[in-house]
Amino acid sequence: MPRPVRNRPSELDQLLDRDPQETAEWRESLDAVVANAGPERAAYLMRRVLEHAGRPGLRPLETDYVNTVPTAAEPEFPGDLELESRITAWNRWNAAAMVTRGSRFGLGGHIATFASAAWLYETGFQHFFRGKDGLEPGASGGSGDQLYIQGHASPGVYARAFLDGRLTEADLDRFRQETGPGGLPSYPHPRRLPWLWEFPTVSMGIGPINAVYQARFNRYLTDRGIKDTSASHVWAFLGDGEMDEPESTAALALAGRERLDNLTFVVNCNLQRLDGPVRANFKIVQELEAQFRAAGWNVVKSLWGSEWDELLRLDTTGALVRRLREVPDAQFQTYATRDAAYIREHFFGADPQLAETARLLSDEKIAACFRTSRAGHEPRKVYAAYRAAVEHEGAPTVVLAQTVKGWTLGPGFESRNANHQMKKLTGKEFRAMRDLLELPIPDRELNDELVPYAHPGPDSPEVRYLQERRAALGGPAPARKVHPVGLPEPSAKPFETLRKGSGSQEIATTMAFVRLVKDLMKEKETGRRWVPVVPDEARTFGMESLFPSAGIYSPLGQNYDPVDRDQLLYYKESSDGQILNEGITEAGSLADFTAAATSYATHGEPMIPFYIFYSMFGFQRTGDQFWSLADQLGRGFVIGATAGRTTMTGEGLQHADGHSPLLASTNPAVVTYDPAFAYEVGAVVRDGLRRMYGPDPSRNEDVVYYLTVYNEPKPQPPQPAGDAVEEGILKGLYRFRTAEDAAGSEGRSAVPEPGSPRIQLLASGTAIHWALDAQRLLAEEWDVSADVWSATSWSELRRDALECDAAQLRGEERTPYVTRVLEGAPGPVLAVSDWMRAVPDQISQWVPQDWTSLGTDGFGLSGTREAVRRHFGVDAESVVVAALAQLARRGEVKQETVRKAAESYGLA
């Protein structure tokens, strides 16, 4: 049964209705249609009217440029406005002081953003944002609210933590000084300050999309019965300029479609980007309103302060509202810096009726309205907007709050295009700010050298009030609190299957991974914690077998008969489905992965996500989000499927990945592997589960495992015997097959003579098959012995070597693993992979032998695997010629042999 419709306040209540009788007749007509012809007919007529209204000059998705909640309909303010004003004043002061003091070291910081948004945050902290204290993991509401703080506003959050007693003056003086103990990061960085920050947001656009998927993941946890998150609300604070980023709006439709009323965006509309107006010749508020409404969001506009009430009452003709809609943002920015005479001429003078209204207003009134009276600077109006947001049901809400960038910082800052780059105030400006904020700071403490921090005292009414309000809301915020939870190790059976190999059956490593995870998802203790994330390529990666058993998550379930219902592996959606099949969106999928990968901290519920994607479209397309994931201390498995530059037959230039391991290696939190065989995949996954989710949570690491897997079916060998193999897989290199073992296993009669030239072939991923073929050709046709090594991780070998180098600089004796394991191996080293040469070349300086490499440098191209590998010079025959050439340079074979080999293989 549908919920009864509430009679909510309307922004139209504050506007003049020139014909109330006509309005009543329209409403009565609509009611009559509903009563006599039904709601469908009424909706049809409304759509026809809206369609007709779309002609030039009418914007049906936009409302007037006024507050959504009229002053007369504002709820009673529940707090002590005087105390909250003083708290906000202290925070404004200390935020500006912290940045100014840091500027003497050339560190700088951002002042103007928090100055504009102070009340947007303070109202939330005092009345809305729920903390995490006193609630055990698993209890309803125990997660608190999730706060995505705008990155440039971080000084204000530090200032509040200082007032609250969570930070000291010494801490504030370590702002942007992280090389020593106690430093404060410039922006919200959980990895740098994990007890305070939960969500990194300063890389603009990532905060909005992550917030949407966080709210969605909260529902996912509830729907799957893992944790009741119904008491949690996600708040994302954004800049109006930030909304230009495609990620900022990429997931709006998802939030509207799934009715995420546990989500609120607060867009600080100060009308400025970093260097100028957001929409100089247009109106960003109106544009965003239309965009959000079209995506199914509830929109609350909070634009004008109380000084505007009189102006709106005087607007008996609608001229004021009409003028407010037509003036572009850049002009409003100018009004905020000009005197009343200019505003009379350029704003009111544009319409004779407005000019008449202006005669009733004093210069002081005009200046107050246009310079500073914005709803975002008045706690009553911010509270009304937030209350309207959290009470709205059935849709997410965006609050469009208008402010003045740099407010309270003085005329040199307010509404100036350059204020984002301005890092300090002078002593004179601080005195003016002190007077405006009415703070008890004597002149003698203010100079141009070192402005003081200010604090009313730990037992002051302001601090007691602040702490009481936070206690009532569940403790400090923002705050990141991890309740350590370890997971039992999975049984050995799924891994044993991979260790045994596939016999004569050909299996791609992609399929080996999917089969492994399918078995792990059946584990009694941990199976339900796996979160498969896929961007609409599940069938490409062989994951359709998971559809019937795990189900695809949809909050609405499956309200249709799937076209393939009569098939065994049909498309099954479910409200408690386990798979997150996100459609064609790598950015959305990674935002999903981030929410799942950090659930151990956000909700005290460790989840095991794996995000599988086209290798080419992972790190390359969403690299910035991977850095955010690392900053947020995420854990999980990232799978670059259809990996390498030559395994994607026929796909061509853009789809052929030859470099993602290099991109992954730039991220310190990413552990990258390029396994060649199914048993290597199993060993790496088992190690990842141990390191990230082991039974002892105090030892669990904040890392992400990246595995590149291939779509090329091959017989999977059993894992060779010996502990050194397992160690080598995890460290990045082990000898898979010696020349002698190869001869014995293949029963070859022709083997190299004793003392014949020898070479070491290092290969990763699918390239090991070319190396093994080359090993055979070298022995049978050129009397050269070759040992084949599986290089499961070039980047982990390099990481270990770098750590050893650093240790040696400290006087420790440490030898890199790659150096130790190759020590004494006869002959030169030739490395080959399906990646550009820079991938294996990462370890060259620590290899004791002569080094060379082969790779797939250049753009990808279409063709058969064989043809493309020949083009790049990495097929077995090319490996043979390269090996002979390397031996020739050492004088171990004749140069004529190299030429002969090249000719015989068609390479010359």
N, C-alpha and C positions, 0 to 999 in steps of 0.2 A: 504494500500500500504506500503510495507516495507521501512524503512528508508534507504537512501543511505549509503553505507559503507565508512567510513572515512579512509584515508591512515594515520594510526597512526605510530609514531616512533616505531621501533622494537629494542629489545636488540641485535638482530643479526646484526644490522648496525655497531656495534662497534667491531665485530669479523671479522677476515680475511676470505674472501671467496676465497678458493684456486682455484675454477673453476667457475667464474661468468657465463660463457656460459652454463655450465651444469645446474646451478641453474635456469637460464632463460628458458632453455628447459623444465625443470620440471614444471615451472609455466605456460609456454605456453601450455604444454600438458593438464594440469588441466583446463585451460581456454577453450581449444578445446573440452574437454569432456562436460563441462557445456554448451557450445554453441550447440553441436551436439546431445548430449544424455540427457541433462537436469541436474539440480542440484542433483536430487536423485541418478543418476548414479555416479556422481562425489563423492557424499557423501559415496556411497557404496564402491567405490574404495579406498577412504581415510580410511574408517573403516577397510577394508581388510589390508591395509598397516600398520595401527596402530596395528591391531591384530597380524600381522606378526612381528612387531617391539617389541612385548611383550616378545620375547624370552630373556633368560638371557643376561644381558649386556646392554640392551636398556630400557630406561624409558620414554615412550612417553608423560607422564604427567608432566615431569620435563623439564625445560629449563636449559641453562647453568648457572653456578654460577656467574652471572654478573648482572649489573643493567638492569632493564627493559627499562628505559628511558636513552638512551645514552647521554653523555655530550653534543654532538653536537645538540641534539634534545631538550635540556632543555629549557623551556620557560623563557622569560626574568623575572628576579626577580623584583617584583613590589615595594619592600620596600627599606628603608635605611639600608643597611647591617651593616654599622658601628654602628648605633644607636641600632639596634637589637642585635648586638653582645654585646654591653655594658649592655643592659637590661638583657640579658641572664647571663652575668657574675655576675651582682648584685644578681640575683635570685639564682644562684649557690652558691654564698658566703653565703647568708642569710639562705638558706636551711641547709647548713652544720653547720653554726653557731648556728642555733636554736636547732638542735639535739645535738650538742656538749655541749651547755650550759645546756640542760636538763639532760645530762648524769651525771652531778655532783649530781643530786638527785637520781640517779639510774634509771631514766626513759628511757633513750635511745631513740631509733628511728631508722629510716633507711635512710642512706645517699646514698648508691651506686646506687639504682634504678633510682632516679631522675638525678643523675650525668650522667647516661648513656642516659637518655631520654629527657634531657632538651630541645634540639632543636626540638624534636618531638612535644613537647607541645608548645613551644614558636612560632614556625612557624604557628601552628594552631591558637593560640590566636591572632597573629598579622594579619592573612590573611584569615582565614576560619571559625572559630567558631562564629556563629551568636548569639547575645544576645536577650534579651526580652524587652528592654526599648522602650517606645514610641509607642507600638503596643497594641491595645486593644484586649481583648479576642474575638475570633471569626474572627479577621482579618487574612488574609493569611500571614503566617510567624510569627504571634504573639507569637508562642511558642518558637521561636529560635531553636537552635540546642540542641540535648540531648548529654551530655558528660559523658561518663563512664570512669572516671579517675582511672588509676591503683592505688590500695590502698597504696602501699609502696612508691608512688611518692608524697604523700600528702604534705611533707615539701616544695616541689617546688611550689605547688599551694599556700600555705600559704605565701611563700616568695614573690610571685608575687602580692598577695593581699596586702602585706605590702608595696611594691614599689608603688602600685596603690593608697595607702592611705586608703584602706578598713580595714587594721589591723595596730596596733601600736606595738612598741617594747614590751610594757607590754603584749600585746596579745601573741606575739611570745614566751615570757617567760612563758606563761601559757600552752604551748604545753604539752599534756598528763597530765594536771593537771585540771581535770574537777570537783573536789569536791567543788571548790569555784566558784565565778562568773568569767565569761570571759575566761574559759578554752577552749582550742582547742582540739578536739578529735584527737586521733592518726591517724585515717583513715577517709575516706569519710563517715561520719555518719549524714544523714539529721536530725535525731531525736535529735542529740546533737548540730548541728549547722545548723538550717533550713534555714537561709538566704543565705548560701553559697552552701552547698552540695545538689544535687538533687538525686543522685543515689549511694547507698552503693555498694562497689565492692570488699572489701578486702577479703571476703570469696571466695577464688579463684574458678573460673569456673562459678559463679553466674552472674558476670558482663557480660560475653559473651552471655549466653543464654537469659538473660533479655534484652540485647541490640537488639538481633534478634527479639524478640517478641515485643519490643517497636517500632521498625521500622515497623513491621507488623501491630501493633495496630494503628500507625499513618495512615497507608493506610486504615484501617478499619473505622476510624473516617471520612476520606474523602469520601470513597465509600458509607457510610451510610448517607452522607449529614449533619453530625453533626458539623464538622469543617474542613476547608481546611488546611491541614498540608503539602501541597506539597512543601512549602519553608523550611520545617524542615529536617535536616540531623542528623542521629545518628552516633556518633563516639565512638568507644570502644577501649580503650588502654589496651593492654594485655601484659603479659610476655610470652616468649616462653616456660618457664617451666610451666606456668599456663595452657598451652594447653594440658598438660597431664590429666587434670581433665575431666571426661566424659561429664560434663555439658558444657565445653568450645566448644565442637564440636557437641553436641547433636542436635543442630538446624541448622547446616550448610545447610543441604539439603532443609529445609523449605525455607531459605533465597534465595537459588539458584532457587528452584522450582517456587517461587512466584516473582522472579526477583526484589528483594528489592534493587534497585539502590539508595535508600535513606539511605543506611547503609555502613559504612566503618569500618573495623577492622584495627587497627594499632598494629602489634605485634612487640614489642621491642626484637629483637633477639640479646641479648648480650651473648647468648650461655651458660648462667649460671642459675641453679636453686638456691634454698636457700643454699644448701651445696656443690654444685659441678656442673659439666657440665650437660646440658640438654640431649644431645645425645653424650656421650663421644666418642663412636666408629662409630658414624653416623653423618648425617648432618640434623639438625632440619629444616633449611630453605627449603631444598629440600623435606623433608618429608611433611611439611606443604603445600608447593606448590602443590604437588600431591594431597593431601587431599582436599584442597580448590578447585582446578580445577575440580576434580571428582564430587564435590558437585555443580558445576555450577557457581563458583565465578570467577570474574576477579582478577588476581594476578599481583601485582606490586612489584617487588623486588628492593630494594634500599640498596645495599650492600657496595659498595666501594666508598671511597672519591676520590677527584680529583687527589691525589697523584698517584693513580693507572692508570690514563689515559696514562701516558708514558709507563708503563709496558704492558698495553694492546696493544698499538701501536707497541711495539717491538715484540709482539707475532705473528710472521709471519708463524709459523708452527702449531699453536693451542696447543702447549705443555703447555702454562701457563693455559689456560682455562681447559684443561684436568686435570692438577695438582690441580687446585682449586676445582674441583668436587670430587677428590679422597681423599683429606686430611680430616680426621675427625675433628669434632668440638673441641674436647679436645686438639688436637695438635695445632689448631689455637689459642686457649687460651694460650697455652705455648709460641707460637711465640710472642704474645703480651707482654711477660715478659722477653724475651731473647734478647741478643745482635745480631748484624748483622752477626757475624761469625757463630753463631748457625743456623741462618736462611739460610745463604748461604749453609751450609752443609746439613741441613735436609730438606729444601724445594726445593731449586734450584738444589742441588746436586743429587736429585733423578732422574733427567733426563738430559742427556748430552746437549740437546738443551737449556734447562733452565739454565744450568751452563754457557753456552755461553752468554745467555742474562744477567745473573747476573754480568758478567765482565764489562758490560756497565753501571752498577749502582753503585753509591757511597754507603758507609755504612749508611750515613745519609738518603739517599733516601729509602733504604731497611727498616731502622728502622721506618721511618715515615709511610710507607705503612702498615707495619705489626703491629705496636703498636697502632696507633691512627687513621689512615685514614679510617674512616668508613662513609658511606653515612649518617647514622643517626646523625652524628656530623656536618654536613654541611647543612646550611639552604637552599642553592640553590637546592641541591639534594632532600631534604625533601619536599620543595615546588613543585618541579617537580613531585614527587610521589603523593602528595596530589592532585595536579591539574589533573593528569591522573585519579585519583580515582573519583573525583567529576564530571568529564566530561564524565565518562563512563556511557553508558545507557544500560538498560536491564539486569543488574546483579549487585549484591553487589560486593564490592572490598575489598580485603585484601592487606594491605601494609606490606611487610616483610622487616623491617628496621634493618640493622645490626649496632650494637654499641659495645662499650667496657664498661662493668659494672664497675662503679667507675671512669669513665673518668674525668680528671682534679683534682682528689683527691690525685694524687701522686702515685709513684710506690708501696707504701705499700697497696694501695687499688685496683688499676687497675687490673682487670682480676684475682684477688685472690679468691680462693674458699671460703674463710672465710669472704669476704667483706660484705655479707648480715648481719652478726652478729656484725660487727664493728660499734661502735656507736659514735666515736669521733675522731677528729684530734688533734695532738699536735700543739703547737705554731710554731714549725719548719715547720710542714706540711701546716699550714695556710699561712705562709710566702711564701712557694713555690707555693701554689695555687694562692695567690695574685699576684705574679710575672707572672704566666702563664696567668692569666685573665686580667693583667694590670690594677688593681684597685688602686685608690689613697688612700691607707690605710697605715699610717706610722708605722714603726717598733715598736715604743714606745707603740702602742695600742695592740700589739700582744704578748701574753704570754701564758703560759700553764694553767693559772687560768681561765680567763673569756674573750674569744674572743669577740670582739664587733660586733654588727650588723652594716651594712653599707648602707647608703642611699644617693643618689646624690642630694637630695633636692626636695621639691614638685614642684618647678618651673624649674627644670633642663630640658634640652632637652630630656633626656631619659624618664622622667615621662610624659612630655607633649606629646611626640610621642606615648607612650603607651596608654595614655588616648584618644588621637585623633583616634588611630586605633580602639580602642574598641567602641568609639562613632560611627565611620563609620560602624561598624559591629553590632550595636544595643545594646551597653551597656556592662557592666561587665559580665565576665564568668569565672568560673561557677557561677551561681546564681539561687537560687530557689525563685520564686515569686508566691505567691498565690493570685489570684483575687477572693475574696470570692463570691461564688454564692450559694444561698440557693435554695432548691426545695420545691414546695408546698406539703403539706401532701396529701397522697392518700385518696380517698373516703373511707368511713367506710364499704361499701358493701362487698368487698372481705373478710374482717375480720369477719363480721357478719355471713357469711356463715359458717365459722369454729366455731364460738361461739355457733351456734345452734346445732352442733353435726351432726352425720350421721344417726341417728335413728337405724334401724336394719341393715343397710348396713355396711359391714366390709371394712374399709379403713386403709391402712398402713400410718404411719406418713410421710413416704417418698412421697406418693401420695398426701397427704394433702398439703405438702409444694409445690409440683409441681403445683397443682391446684391453690394455692394461687398466686404463681408467674405468672402463665398464666393469671390470672385475673388482676394482677397488671401491666402486660405488655400491657394491653388494656387501661390503664389510659391515658387520653389525654395529660396531661402536662409532665408526667414522664415515660410513658410506653416505649418510644424509648430509654431511658437511661439504661434500664436493659441489662446486658451483660451475657447471660448464657454461662458458660465455662464447658465443659465436656470432659473427656478423653476416648472417644469411648465407653461409656456405657450408652448412652442416653436411649436406649430401656430398659435396665436393671432397670433404675430409673423411668420408665414410662414417659419419656419426648418426646416420638415420636409424641405426640399430638401437640408439638410446631413446628414440622418440616414444615408443609404446611403454617402455619400462619406467623411464625417468619423467617423461612429460615435459612439454614446453610451458613455461610459466606465463599465465595470462590471468589478471585479476578477475576477468569475466568468465573464465573457464572456456568451454567450447560450445558455442551456441549455434553450431551448424554441423552438418554431416560432411566430413572431409572427403574430397573426391577420391582419395585412395583408401577409403575405409575398409574395402574388401581385401586389401593387401596386408601382409604380415607386418611390414614396417611403415604403418600409416602415420600421418601427421596428427599428433595428439597434443592439444592444448589443455591445460588444467590450471585451476586456481592454486593448486599446491605443486605445480610442476617445478622441476629442478633445473631445467635448462633455460638459460637466458638467451633467446634467439632474437637479436636486436635489430634485424634488418640491415640495410646497407649503410652502416655507420661504424667505422672504426673508432671515431671519437666517442660515440655513445657506448660502444662495447668496452672501451678502456675505462670510461667513467664508471660503468657497471663493475668492472674488475676491481677498480680502486675501492669502491664501497665494500665489496666482498673481502678484498685483501686486507682491509683495515678494521674489519668487524671485530677482531680480537680485542681491539682497543676501544672502538666506539661503543660496542655493545657487550663486551666481555664474552663474545661468542666467536671462537676461532672457526673460520670457514676456509675451505681449500679451493680457491678458484683456479680454473685453467682457462685462459683466453687463447683460442686457436684462430689463426687468421692467415691469409695469403702473406707469405714471408715479405714480399715486396711492400705490402701496405701496412706494415706494423710500425717498426721504429721510424721509418721514413716519414710516414704521414702523421704520426701522433707522438713524435719524439718529445715534445715539450710536456705532454701529459705523462710520459714515462718519468721525466724528472720530477714532476709533481707527485707521482706515485712513490718514488723513492723518498722524497721529502716527507711524505705522510707515513713512512715506515711500513709500506705495504709488504705483504707476503703472498706468494702464489707462483703458479707456473704459467709462463707465456710461451706459446708454441707457434713458431714460424713454419707453417706448413707449406708444401710445394716449394721447398727451399731451393736455393742455388740458381745459377744463371742458365743452366742448360737442361734442367729436368722438366721445364714447362714447355712441352713441345707445341709449336705453333702459336704461342701466345705473343711472342715478340718483345719489342723494346721495353715497354713500360712494365710488363709483368715479370720480367726476369731479374731476380734479386741477386746481385753479386757483392753486396756491401753491408747488409744489415748487421753481421757480427762486428764490423768496425763501429757502426753507430751504437750498438749495444755496449761495446767495450768502453765507450766514453762515460757511461753511467756507473758510478762506483758501487751502486747497490745491486747491479745486475750480474748474475753468474751465468756465463754463456757456454753452452755446449753444442757441438756439431757431431752428434753420434752417427756412426756408420752402421751399426747393427742393432737389432732389437734388444739383445741383452744389455748393450750399453745404455739404451733408453731406460730400461728397467733399473739399472744401477744408479743412474742419475736421478730418476724420480724418487727412488728409495732414499737416496742421500738428501734430496730436497725436503722430503717429509721429515726426516730426522732433524735436519738443521732448523727448519722453520716451525715444525709442529710437534717436536718430540715430547715424550712424557714429562720431562723436567722443564717447565716453562721458563725457568730462570736462565736457561742456556739457549733458548730459541733465538734465532737471528732474524733481523729485519732486512732480508734480502729477497730478490725475485730471481727465479730460475728461468732462463731463456733457452729453449731447445729448438734447434732447426731440424725439421724432419722432412722426408722426401716422399714424393708420390711415385717413385720408380720401384715396381715390384722386383724383389730379388730373393733368392733362397737365403734364409737367415741361419748362420752357423751357430752351433752351441758355444757357450762361453768357454774359452780355454781354461785349463786347470791352473791353479796357483793363486795365492793371495796377492801377488804382484799385479795381476790383471785388474782386480778390483781397485787396488790403489791407483794404478795407472789410469784407469777410466776416470776416476774422480779428480786426479791431479792434472790430467790432460794428455798423457802420452804413455803408450806401452807398446812393446814389440808384439805384433799380432802373429807374424809368420816369418821365420827365417828362411833363407834359401834352401837349407837342407830339409827343413820340415816340408817346404813346398814340394820338393822333389819326391820325398817319401809319400806324401799324401796323394800326389797325382800319379805316382807310379811311373815317373819318367825314366827312360833308359839313358837319355842324353842329359848329363849334368855337367856343370862347369868343372874344369880340371882344378885340382888343388892348386892354390896360389893364384888363381885367376882374379882379374879385377873384381872389386866388390863395391857396392854402393848401398846407401840407406835411403829408402823411399818412405817419406812421411806423408800421410794422406788423411783427410777428414771427410766425414759424410759419405756421399755417394762416390766421391773420387777414389775411395779405397778400392773399388772394383776395377777402376782403370789401372791403379797401381799393381793390383794382383795380376791382371792380364799382362802388364809390362814386366812383372817379375818373371812370368813364364817365358815371354818372348826373349828377354835378355838371356835367360839360361839356355833355351833351346836353339836360338839363332845366332847369338853373339858371344857365347861363352863368358857371360858376366853373371856373377852372383849378386842377388839383391835381397835385402831384408826389408819387409814391409811393416811399418809402424802405424798404428791407429792414433791419430792426434785428435782426441775428443774435444779438446778445448785449447785453441791457440791463445785466447785471451787469459785463461786461468794460468797457463804456463808463464805468460808475460807478467801477470799480477804477482805471482810467486817470485819471479826473478827480480822485479822492482823492489819487493819487500826485502829480498836478500841484499840487494845493492844498498838499500837504506841502512840495513843492519851493519853492513861492512863499514859504512861511514861512521857508525857509532862504535866501531872497534870490535864488533862481533864477527866470528868466523861462520859464515853461512854460505852454502853453495846452492844455486838454483836447482830445482828438481830436474829441469830439462838438461842442464849441464851434467848432472850426476848420472842420469839414466842413459845419456848418449856417450858418456865417457868411455873411450876404448872401442867404440863401435867402428869397425874398419871402413875406410873409404870416405868419400864425400857424402853430403846430404842433399837430396832433392825433395822439395816439398811440393805437393800438388793438392788443389782443392777446387771446388766449384765456385770459388769466390775470387775476387780480384787479388792480385799477388800481395797487396798490403796486409791482407788478413794473416797468412802464414808468416810473412816477413816480420810480424810483431816480435818473434822470438829469435831472429837471426843472430843478434849480437851475443846471445848466450850459448849458441851452439858451437862446440869446440872444433867441429870439422868445417871444411869448405862448404859454403852454402849457396844454393840457388833455388829458385821457386818457379812454378808455373801457375797461371791463374786465368781468370776470365775477365780481364780488364777491357773496358769499353762498354758500349750499349749492347743490350740484348737484341736478339733477332729471331725470326721464325725459322723453323726447319725441324727435321728429325733430330733426335738427341745425338745420333752419330754424326750428322752433318754439322751441327752447331759445335760439338766438341772438337771436331776436326778444324773448324773455323778458328776457334780460340786456341788451338794447339794444346789441348789437355787430354785427348784420347790416349789410349794405351800406346799406340804407335808413336805419338808425339812425346810421350813420357820416355819411351825407349831412346829416341833420338836425343832428347835433352840429357838423359843419363849418359849416353855415349859421349856427347859433347863435353860434359863435365869431366869425365874420365880422360878424354883426350887432352884437355887443358892441363891435366896433371901428368900427362905423358904415359898413362896406363893403357891407352888404346891408341891406334893410329888415327890421324885425322881423316884418312881415306875411309876408315870404317864408318865414320859419322856420315860422310857423303853417300856412301853405299847404302846405308840404312835409310837415309832420307829418300833416296831414289826408289828403293824397293817398296817403301810404304806410300809413295806418291806425295811426299812432302817437299820435294826439291823442285 
